[in-house]
C-alpha cells in the first residue's frame, strides 16, 4: 500500500476499524455477561455441564455465513445488520468463555474449598475470594480466545451490511484489488494482536493468589 492509497482510504480504514471494534466489543460484553455466570452455575449443577457446553459447541461449528443467513429473516433482528452481527458474534464467543470458566473453577483443589467451608466462608465469599481469583487465568484465556475469534469472524459481518473492516476485504475481492483486501485484513489482524496482548496484561494484573487463611 503506497502513500497515495493511504491518503485516499486512510479515513475510511479508521472509520471501519472503529465499527469493527464496536461490533466485537459489544459481542464480547454480552458473551462474558452470559458465559461467566453460566460457567459458575454449571460448577454448582455439574449434571447440566455436558448438555449446555454441547449446545455452545454446536453453535461454534455453524459456518459464519450460515449463521448470519439464519438470523436475517428473524423479526427485530433482521431490521438492523449490526444486531445480527452482534448476536452471531456473541454466539461464537460463548464456548471458550463458558468452558474455561467451568474448567477453571472445577480444577481448584477440593481441599481449599473444604478449608473455606471450615472457616465459615459463605458461598458468595468463597466464589469471590477463592474460586474466581484462582480461576482467573483460565477465564482470561477464554476471553482472549473469544476476542480473537470475534475479531476474525466480524470481517464476515460486512456480508450482511453490518460494516467493519470486512467491507474493504469484500470490495477488494469483488474488484480483484489486493490492496483493498490487505487494507481490511492487516488492520483486523493488528486489532486481534493488540486485543490479545492487552488481555494478557490484564490477566497478569488481576491474577490473585489464594488467601492465606484458605491455604491448607
Secondary structure as UniProt FT lines:
FT   HELIX           3..44
FT   HELIX           46..48
FT   HELIX           49..61
FT   HELIX           64..72
FT   TURN            75..79
FT   HELIX           81..106
FT   HELIX           110..118
FT   TURN            119..120
FT   HELIX           123..126
FT   HELIX           127..131
FT   HELIX           132..153
FT   HELIX           154..160
FT   HELIX           166..174
FT   TURN            175..176
FT   HELIX           178..206
FT   HELIX           212..214
//
